Amino acid sequence: MEALGRDFDVCALGTEPALAGSFARKGLRYRTYRMSRGASPLGDLYSLWRLVRIFREERPAVVHTFDSKPGIWGRLAAKLSGVPVVVGTLPGLGSLYAAPSWKGRLVRLVYQPLQTLACHAADLTTFQNEDDAREFERRRVVPAARAAVIPGSGVQTAVFAPAAPEAAAELRTGIGLDGDIVALMITRLVRSKGVLEFAAAAKAARSANPAVTFLLVGPEDADSLDAMTPEELDDVRDSVTWLGQRDDVRDVLAAADIFVFPSFYREGVPRVLLEAASMGLPLVAADVPGSRDVVEDGVNGFLVPPRDATAIAEAVLRLAAAPELRQRFGASSRERALARFDLTHVAAQIEAVYRDLLTAKRVL
């Protein structure tokens, strides 16, 4: 895309026709195919056939897939189409590897062999953190010689930059949080994202410091394998200030004092955690793969044990009581985002992967 070298012509594929306008404004072609989110053998075969047709029409030199299900069928279709270089990125292992339920284990019996087939068909599979790469190598899903780590999807640090105090104060007033210390979480509402622990931490912290507001932003996800029950959602509503889904993520981040991300979902490198770091926020996150790549305990935030609401509450209360510590951690977050996760750095690593593989295949 814009960050890649000018000799790359990019065509994007996706399942949402509404995205065509966004790509067109960037001068990029966008084509669509159908794919269901859940298990659908006949539908998946149709998706595979459709992708093969698109690849044969486009004749790309490189196909780079993202996510789990599109990544499986996309890499297999690319291989069947004779695409010279096939790359897949797995942005985290997801809820199937985060202490899954019996339903998750059943799905994994189908998912893991398909993922193994796709990884062996690809020239390279990239992961966003070392833990995920080693996990899939240990399970023999991906050959070690065909695995690499690129840290996250990157963040636009010029866009997600610390807001001026006046602008932040205006945003807080607009949300109705003027005067409070705001501990913010942005996520889909599913169990493995740590939403229940965030709500329990809010209850515990509120009795110790009523001036701390726990703010939650994000939609329900009833289709997830670990969707929350109506009773659990009611408990969340009673415990935190829940704004639902919003499109102004940067503005909401600017209104926060602390960013909390207790997810144990097996993210790659959580994008929203990168955005919060880039905005110069102190961070509280579960000590799990992906999050620990962004948060260095005691340097730009606190890492807490997964599923530990008490530890979340204690970390938030400690930061709420120490403005100097919040400022120091926030400055370190911004420095870390600029040095390690800026989008241009990540794009340069991806471009280098393309060029190396194309050269090895004698396409360049």
Secondary structure by P-SEA (a helix, b strand, c coil): cccccccbbbbbbbccccaaaaaaaacbbbbbbbbbccccaaaaaaaaaaaaaaaaaacccbbbbcccaaaaaaaaaaaaacccbbbbbccccccccccccaaaaaaaaaaaaaaaaaaaaccbbbbccaaaaaaaaaacccccccccccccccccccccccccaaaaaaaaaaaccccccccccccccccccaaaaaaaaaaaaaaacccccbbbbbbbbccccccccaaaaaaaaacccccccccaaaaaaaaccbbbbbccccccccaaaaaaaaabbbbbbcccccccccccccccbbbbccccaaaaaaaaaaaaacaaaaaaaaaaaaaaaaacccaaaaaaaaaaaaaaaaaaaccc
